[in-house]
Amino acid sequence: QVKFVESGGGLVQPGGSLRLSCAASGIMFEGYNMAWYRQVPGKQRELVATITFGDDTNYADSVKGRFTISRVNTENTLYLQMNSLRSEDTAVYYCNAPTIASSGDPSWGQGTQVTVSS
């Protein structure tokens, strides 16, 4: 059974930093491209950052230069380092493999809430 467990969210002031973690199980993690997504109430889930199994990365324009996605295959763990946080980064953050996310059984986790506010 595919499972993703996100953690590391919280309340942070504008300009602050957070590091999100995602523990994956039920998949051969090292063989999957992985991604972080975020969603705010009333809006569609948004792709934030992707990392291939070969460690190539790509970012949404809104987070480029501020967020860094990384992975540790030996730990089946995905990370998102978020710096210079802004109020518009407030959302629930999820991890997934894009091929799984777009399948008939996307196996979304519970996500982790990030709130950027003074």
Secondary structure, DSSP 8 states (H G I E B T S, - for coil): --EEEEE--EEE-TT--EEEEEEEESS-GGGS-EEEEEE-TTS--EEEEEE-TT--EEE-TTTTTTEEEEEEGGGTEEEEEE-S--GGG-EEEEEE-HHHHTSS-------EEEEE--
